[in-house]
């Protein structure tokens, strides 16, 4: 198992570097490049733009610029300074990263609990009214865009019913309390998790339905195994493997969804920081966020691969 884990860990490094290289090249290919915001300023002339490009090294080939940037990142942990605020990018990210991880963690936990449990119940009650209701609810969840759902949630729970706050992590002007923080977290995490609840429950229902019809399940029942043992010890464990693949593939979507959710609910996380940097063409900020986000997503996929090995030893032995 250790060899399997180390092998997958080593595979992360070229993946993260490739993602960062592609994103770096795409940013250089945008109209105006990293100095595009200076070119749009009527007070900055062509000679000023050329001097800025030379000072920042933007007049060198892209691969050379990327090599210098990567050297600073790997050797010194330096992602540069924001073009807009002048702050070190790494400090901006570390200030916002805990809020994003909290929101993503809460959304993932809700999606995992409600999505898998809903799929299990639907598979055990196939072709009943309860199953039909769950499938209709999941179809609704898959079809609704995150931004629309966020706005409608604010209209209902904040404007009309006055049950939940609409923005921020805590109420301003009052002492911090865990209950107030959870009230601020509830609505954005539910909005972010709804799509994944709907998707994962449908996959879990389909996978578990197939497993329950296999011969070894009938053998376990014939041997006198209890219903709970048949379902959770034999069926769910095997049905969870393809669902875990879907969950691992959805992790990037969880991060991109947090960008929209954080912007709508004014959640002070990395997603909102990325959106503000995108609007203001703050390329150093964008590259720092992309690099760290790609590393986090790769690590989460590594965790998913490790769980594969625990669920089915044949996977780690084959690799």
VMD Tcl script that draws the C-alpha trace (Angstrom):
set ca {
  {0.00 0.00 0.00}
  {2.89 2.36 0.78}
  {4.39 1.79 -2.67}
  {1.02 2.51 -4.28}
  {0.69 5.74 -2.27}
  {4.21 6.94 -3.11}
  {3.72 6.16 -6.79}
  {0.55 8.23 -6.94}
  {2.21 11.04 -4.98}
  {5.08 11.30 -7.47}
  {2.55 11.46 -10.34}
  {1.04 14.63 -8.83}
  {4.16 16.74 -9.41}
  {4.21 16.76 -13.26}
  {0.43 17.19 -13.30}
  {0.53 20.37 -11.20}
  {3.46 21.73 -13.21}
  {1.67 21.05 -16.50}
  {-1.49 22.81 -15.30}
  {0.48 25.83 -14.11}
  {2.43 25.99 -17.41}
  {-0.74 25.90 -19.51}
  {-2.42 28.59 -17.39}
  {0.73 30.72 -17.47}
  {0.88 30.50 -21.27}
  {-2.83 31.31 -21.62}
  {-2.46 34.42 -19.48}
  {0.44 35.56 -21.61}
  {-1.71 35.02 -24.72}
  {-4.54 37.30 -23.53}
  {-4.86 40.66 -25.33}
  {-2.23 42.96 -23.87}
  {-0.78 40.21 -21.70}
  {-0.04 40.86 -18.02}
  {0.48 44.58 -18.73}
  {-2.87 44.91 -20.47}
  {-4.34 46.92 -17.61}
  {-1.54 49.47 -17.94}
  {-2.09 49.74 -21.70}
  {-5.74 50.69 -21.09}
  {-4.67 53.63 -18.94}
  {-4.54 56.84 -21.08}
  {-1.89 58.25 -18.72}
  {0.51 55.40 -19.58}
  {2.26 55.76 -22.93}
  {3.78 53.06 -25.16}
  {7.28 53.79 -23.84}
  {6.00 53.37 -20.26}
  {4.43 50.03 -21.17}
  {7.70 48.88 -22.75}
  {9.62 49.89 -19.62}
  {7.15 48.01 -17.41}
  {7.47 44.90 -19.58}
  {11.26 45.07 -19.31}
  {11.21 45.61 -15.52}
  {8.92 42.62 -14.93}
  {10.67 40.43 -17.52}
  {7.62 40.21 -19.79}
  {9.76 40.89 -22.85}
  {11.41 37.46 -22.50}
  {10.08 34.22 -24.02}
  {7.17 32.65 -22.20}
  {9.09 29.52 -21.22}
  {11.84 31.67 -19.67}
  {9.27 33.72 -17.73}
  {7.63 30.54 -16.50}
  {10.98 29.07 -15.44}
  {11.83 32.18 -13.41}
  {8.37 32.24 -11.83}
  {8.50 28.53 -10.98}
  {11.97 28.92 -9.49}
  {10.71 31.62 -7.12}
  {7.71 29.51 -6.17}
  {9.56 26.27 -5.49}
  {12.67 27.69 -3.84}
  {11.24 30.61 -1.91}
  {7.47 30.12 -1.88}
  {7.20 33.52 -3.56}
  {4.25 33.99 -5.92}
  {5.11 37.65 -6.44}
  {3.15 40.74 -5.49}
  {-0.30 41.77 -6.58}
  {-0.32 44.27 -9.43}
  {-3.37 45.94 -7.89}
  {-2.76 46.08 -4.13}
  {0.98 45.48 -3.95}
  {0.52 42.79 -1.29}
  {2.43 39.49 -1.43}
  {0.19 37.00 -3.21}
  {1.00 34.18 -0.80}
  {-0.23 36.26 2.14}
  {-3.45 37.14 0.30}
  {-4.07 33.45 -0.39}
  {-3.30 32.23 3.13}
  {-5.72 34.79 4.54}
  {-8.54 33.53 2.30}
  {-7.74 29.81 2.06}
  {-9.26 28.76 5.44}
  {-12.63 30.27 4.50}
  {-12.67 28.43 1.17}
  {-11.67 25.12 2.76}
  {-14.41 25.58 5.35}
  {-17.06 26.23 2.72}
  {-15.89 23.40 0.47}
  {-15.60 21.04 3.45}
  {-19.12 21.82 4.64}
  {-20.54 21.45 1.12}
  {-18.66 18.18 0.59}
  {-19.87 16.78 3.90}
  {-23.49 17.64 3.10}
  {-23.20 16.21 -0.41}
  {-21.52 13.04 0.82}
  {-24.03 12.37 3.60}
  {-27.24 13.28 1.80}
  {-26.13 12.20 -1.67}
  {-24.98 8.69 -0.74}
  {-27.71 8.08 1.81}
  {-30.36 9.26 -0.66}
  {-28.96 6.97 -3.35}
  {-28.88 3.99 -0.98}
  {-32.46 4.51 0.13}
  {-33.62 4.98 -3.46}
  {-31.87 1.76 -4.54}
  {-33.46 -0.21 -1.68}
  {-36.91 1.17 -2.58}
  {-36.67 0.99 -6.35}
  {-39.77 1.76 -8.41}
  {-41.72 3.01 -5.40}
  {-43.21 6.46 -4.91}
  {-40.35 7.32 -2.57}
  {-37.84 6.44 -5.29}
  {-39.73 8.58 -7.81}
  {-39.72 11.55 -5.45}
  {-35.96 11.28 -4.88}
  {-35.30 11.05 -8.61}
  {-37.47 14.11 -9.30}
  {-35.68 16.10 -6.58}
  {-32.27 15.10 -7.94}
  {-33.32 16.05 -11.47}
  {-34.31 19.47 -10.12}
  {-30.95 19.80 -8.36}
  {-28.96 18.95 -11.48}
  {-30.94 21.36 -13.67}
  {-30.77 24.48 -11.50}
  {-27.73 26.78 -11.99}
  {-25.80 27.63 -8.84}
  {-26.07 31.41 -9.26}
  {-29.85 31.31 -9.74}
  {-30.31 29.00 -6.77}
  {-28.16 31.30 -4.64}
  {-30.20 34.38 -5.55}
  {-33.51 32.60 -4.97}
  {-32.27 31.30 -1.61}
  {-31.38 34.81 -0.55}
  {-34.82 36.08 -1.59}
  {-36.61 33.37 0.39}
  {-34.49 32.78 3.49}
  {-33.21 36.34 3.94}
  {-35.63 38.81 2.35}
  {-38.97 37.05 2.78}
  {-38.61 34.74 5.80}
  {-35.67 36.49 7.54}
  {-34.25 33.18 8.75}
  {-30.64 33.30 7.54}
  {-28.13 36.08 6.81}
  {-27.32 36.72 3.19}
  {-23.61 37.59 3.17}
  {-20.33 37.31 5.01}
  {-19.00 34.85 7.58}
  {-20.36 36.54 10.71}
  {-22.47 39.48 11.77}
  {-20.68 42.81 11.99}
  {-20.67 44.83 15.18}
  {-21.49 41.94 17.51}
  {-19.24 39.50 19.42}
  {-18.27 36.38 17.49}
  {-20.33 33.27 18.20}
  {-20.23 29.78 16.71}
  {-24.00 29.75 16.20}
  {-23.91 33.00 14.23}
  {-21.04 31.66 12.11}
  {-22.94 28.44 11.36}
  {-26.00 30.46 10.33}
  {-23.84 32.35 7.82}
  {-22.30 29.08 6.58}
  {-25.54 27.13 6.17}
  {-27.03 28.76 3.08}
  {-23.90 28.99 0.87}
  {-22.87 25.43 1.75}
  {-26.34 24.09 0.92}
  {-26.43 25.98 -2.38}
  {-22.96 24.72 -3.31}
  {-23.74 21.12 -2.32}
  {-27.14 20.71 -3.99}
  {-25.76 19.86 -7.43}
  {-23.45 17.23 -5.96}
  {-26.17 15.79 -3.72}
  {-28.35 15.30 -6.78}
  {-25.57 13.87 -8.95}
  {-24.02 11.52 -6.38}
  {-27.37 10.14 -5.24}
  {-28.28 9.18 -8.81}
  {-24.92 7.49 -9.36}
  {-25.18 5.70 -6.02}
  {-28.69 4.46 -6.81}
  {-27.61 3.11 -10.21}
  {-24.44 1.47 -8.88}
  {-26.11 -0.09 -5.84}
  {-29.04 -1.35 -7.92}
  {-26.60 -3.23 -10.17}
  {-24.72 -4.70 -7.22}
  {-27.89 -5.85 -5.45}
  {-28.81 -7.96 -8.48}
  {-25.51 -9.88 -8.55}
  {-25.15 -13.52 -7.58}
  {-22.91 -13.08 -4.55}
  {-25.59 -10.91 -2.92}
  {-28.09 -13.73 -3.37}
  {-25.55 -16.17 -1.90}
  {-25.08 -13.95 1.14}
  {-28.84 -13.81 1.65}
  {-29.11 -17.59 1.24}
  {-26.47 -18.08 3.95}
  {-28.69 -16.20 6.39}
  {-26.89 -12.85 6.49}
  {-28.96 -10.04 7.88}
  {-30.34 -7.36 5.58}
  {-28.05 -4.74 7.07}
  {-24.99 -6.94 6.63}
  {-25.87 -7.72 3.01}
  {-26.46 -4.07 2.14}
  {-23.65 -2.30 3.99}
  {-20.95 -4.97 4.27}
  {-21.25 -6.48 0.79}
  {-23.27 -4.25 -1.53}
  {-22.48 -0.67 -0.53}
  {-18.74 -1.27 -0.30}
  {-18.56 -2.52 -3.89}
  {-21.10 -0.01 -5.21}
  {-19.12 2.87 -3.70}
  {-16.07 2.31 -5.94}
  {-17.51 3.78 -9.19}
  {-19.28 6.48 -7.16}
  {-15.96 7.42 -5.58}
  {-14.60 7.94 -9.10}
  {-17.41 10.39 -9.81}
  {-16.74 12.19 -6.52}
  {-13.04 12.52 -7.36}
  {-13.88 13.92 -10.80}
  {-16.31 16.42 -9.25}
  {-13.74 17.91 -6.87}
  {-12.59 20.55 -9.41}
  {-16.24 21.46 -9.97}
  {-16.57 21.90 -6.21}
  {-13.82 24.52 -6.30}
  {-15.17 26.32 -9.38}
  {-18.64 26.28 -7.84}
  {-17.22 27.92 -4.74}
  {-16.06 30.85 -6.90}
  {-19.67 31.59 -7.88}
  {-21.04 30.85 -4.42}
  {-18.48 33.00 -2.63}
  {-19.16 35.88 -5.00}
  {-22.93 35.71 -4.52}
  {-22.81 35.38 -0.73}
  {-19.79 37.69 -0.24}
  {-17.93 34.82 1.42}
  {-14.33 36.04 1.95}
  {-12.61 33.01 0.46}
  {-10.15 32.19 -2.28}
  {-12.89 31.91 -4.90}
  {-13.95 35.50 -4.39}
  {-10.30 36.56 -4.37}
  {-9.88 34.82 -7.73}
  {-12.97 36.52 -9.18}
  {-11.79 39.97 -8.06}
  {-8.36 39.30 -9.55}
  {-9.93 38.18 -12.81}
  {-11.93 41.38 -13.10}
  {-8.87 43.52 -12.35}
  {-6.43 41.48 -14.48}
  {-4.22 40.73 -11.48}
  {-2.19 37.96 -13.12}
  {0.18 37.22 -10.25}
  {-2.79 36.70 -7.97}
  {-4.50 34.45 -10.51}
  {-1.39 32.30 -11.04}
  {-0.89 31.86 -7.31}
  {-4.48 30.79 -6.78}
  {-4.44 28.43 -9.79}
  {-1.20 26.79 -8.64}
  {-2.42 26.20 -5.08}
  {-5.91 25.13 -6.21}
  {-4.49 22.61 -8.70}
  {-2.21 21.21 -5.97}
  {-5.16 20.89 -3.58}
  {-7.29 19.16 -6.20}
  {-4.45 16.75 -7.02}
  {-4.03 15.95 -3.32}
  {-7.75 15.31 -2.93}
  {-7.62 12.95 -5.92}
  {-4.66 11.22 -4.28}
  {-6.79 10.69 -1.17}
  {-9.55 9.26 -3.37}
  {-7.08 6.87 -5.02}
  {-5.88 5.77 -1.59}
  {-9.44 5.06 -0.52}
  {-9.83 2.93 -3.66}
  {-7.07 0.70 -2.35}
  {-8.79 0.25 0.99}
  {-12.18 -0.49 -0.58}
  {-10.83 -2.98 -3.12}
  {-7.30 -4.44 -2.60}
  {-7.31 -5.64 -6.24}
  {-6.90 -2.01 -7.37}
  {-3.63 -1.39 -5.51}
  {-2.28 -4.85 -6.39}
  {-2.99 -4.25 -10.09}
  {-1.03 -1.02 -9.99}
}
mol new
graphics top color blue
foreach p $ca { graphics top sphere $p radius 0.5 }
foreach p [lrange $ca 0 end-1] q [lrange $ca 1 end] { graphics top cylinder $p $q radius 0.2 }
display resetview
